[in-house]
Amino acid sequence: MISITLPDGSIRQYDNPVSGTEIAKSIGSGLLKSSIAMTVDGEQKDLSFIVKQDANISIITRQSDEALEIIRHDCAHILAQAVQELYPNTQITFGPSIADGFYYDFYRPDTEEKFSINDFEKIEAKMAEIIKKDEPFVRQVWKRDDAHKHFSNKGEKFKAEHILTLPDNEEISVYTQGEWLDLCRGIHSPSTGVVGNGFKLMKVAGAYWRGDAKNPQLQRIYGTAWRDKKELKTYLQRLEEAEKRDHRRLGKEMDLFHIQEEAVGNVFWHPNGWSIYRALEDYIRRQQVKYGYKEVRTPQILDRSLWEKSGHWEKFREAMFTMEDSDEKTLAIKPMNCPCHVEIFKKGQISYKNLPLRMAEFGCCHRNEPSGALHGIMRVRAFTQDDAHIFCMENQIVSETKLFCEMLKNVYKDLGFADVKVKFSDRPELRAGDDKTWDKAELALKDATEKSGLEWTLNSGEGAFYGPKLEFVLTDAIGRDWQCGTLQVDFVLPERLDASYTGEDNSSHRPVMLHRAILGSFERFIGILVENYGGKFPLWIAPVQVVVATITDSASEYANQVAKKLKAKGIRVETDIRSEKINYKVREHSLKKVPVQFILGNREAEQNTVAIRRLGTDKQEVLDLDIAISNLIDQAKAPDMG
């Protein structure tokens, strides 16, 4: 007798080993029809998997959160089959599901034409044929030698090479769909027909076998896949909207910043962009003062010996920029601020009465990111973090976590992000510290997270090398997720750098170090803000808050007087007294996303009024100048200064 426990706590019993398909069928025909996979004691399995002992089972349906990743994996296999049927000399490599879609890497002999988007219509039609056939995905387990021989005989040199890299004792899993097959760990849905019609091929890019430029060059075909055409259409509309909001495009239109070849991965901030940066920095600084942080400043370049002590030299060396000084000492430009903050902590005689100590820095860091990974100001090599480290006792972790989460939620709300998700990232493979230390750190952070009332999902293996962390994910105006804030519990770095405080017992104790950031990097967060608002910033952030534009040349003197009064009140203002038609001026400044325009003609000059035009509306409101300025001052205040 086998007992199967379902998510609702109910238990079903079966006389013999039972497959996922049979379990779904026994629950109901509706569930069977919508089922595509299952989890067995938390591990995803095909519906064909046979459960041979008592287990906790959850059926994954087409509407489940996990379904899309499976559908996309199916689609990658269907793409590979379609390509090989249409272009028989093509060799397959690998094709995983990714965020919003999938890809597959192919190798075509030099004698063959390369893929282009012009091939997509034909490939998509062949994929639709394969889906319509509704061939079952069938898992087979092969012997290692048999698998290697099969792919070698077929001329699939990449698959054959990969098999030889697998451990001798690893199970070789192959999935068939009709007569076509692929080396694959799984999992897959029951058949190709499950994919449906919500897919589309998107682009072609280059790639190298195993990511090494010394290896053969492959072609990567990207696609997207959804549950149905309605979801696909929504996604494509979101992409179109995202293109309009692209921070690189808006950055140019609004004259915010630029990046050039002579400083790859570094930002040239123009006056408008730097205005946004300063507004954000001033706001965060006020929040840090409010929550009891002490601001510091630390060096940019430090001797490698500090990074060796901290563990960064071993774990993070490839991402660090280094140099030698006149004494032939190796120096590194700091990739992060934490070791420097420990050094400041160590310089004082710290008592338990001084804890928690919250130390903040707008610290400029440099990391040698691969050039192919750089993306506008979203991913750069030089960036500034709203970085802080909280030195505390173990019994203060919960209270400090609660306080930080309160601060973080308030900041995100002020900046226009109400939807925040939390991920718990536990120990990575590459880490410092022993398992006992990690057990303690993970337990402490989980306890603090639960007592802070946070719901979280597990992000397995993605912790920092010195401790587990919480990752805070924002959802923007068009539904995209952005991981920004972090909170990390670290028992390792204080030990490695010999930080201590005097406890109530007059003995020396190690502090716990909480690494935390809310924005992450200013550069990336400003890029997110640009795209979230589509450049139409709240008045307090907008680089130019008001343009004073004249209808006639005779109103120029009055325009200058108005601008002078606005500047005196701290309003960021520009004047436009060019001899252009007012409709041209209004359109130009609207394209630059200026939130407010004061339109001035002879009547306004005579009556000491202004005609106010706000971004996104054709209506104008006429007010007395002093009233208009007073209203604007109130509206331009940052949320925490209201």
Buried (B, 14 or more C-beta within 10 A) or exposed (E): EBEBBBEEEEEBEBEEEBBBBBBBBEBEEEBBEBBBBBBBEEEBBBBBBEBEEEBEBBBBBBEBEBBBBBBBBBBBBBBBBBBBBEBEEBBBBBBEBBEBBBBBBBBBEEEEEEBEEEBBEEBBEBBBBBBEEBBBBBBEEBEBEEBBBBBBEEEBBBBBBBBEEBEEEEEBBBBBBBEBBBBBEBBBBBBBBBBBBBBBBBEBEEBBBBEEEEEBEBBBBBBBBBBEEEBBEEBBEBEEBBEEBBBBBBBEEBBBBBBEEEEEBBBEBBEBBBBBBEBBBEBBBEBBEEBEBEEBEBEEEBEBEBBBBBBBBEBBBEBBBBEEEEEEEBBBBBBBBBBBBBBBBEEEEBEBEEBBBBBBBBBBBBBBBEEEEBBBBBBBBBBBBBBBBBBBBBEBBBBBBBBBBEBBBBBBEBBBBEEBBBBBBBBBEEBBBEEEBBEBBBEBBBEBBEEBEBEBEEBEEBBBBBBBBBBBBBBBEBEBEBBBBBBBBBBBBBBBBEBBBBEEEEEEBBBBBBBBBBBBBBBBBBBBBBBBBBBBBBBBBBBBBBBBBBBEEEBBEBBBBBBEBBEEEEBBBBBBBEEEEBEEBBEBBBEBBBBBBBBBBEEBBEEEBBBBBBBEEEEEEEBEBEEBBEEBEEBBEBBBEE
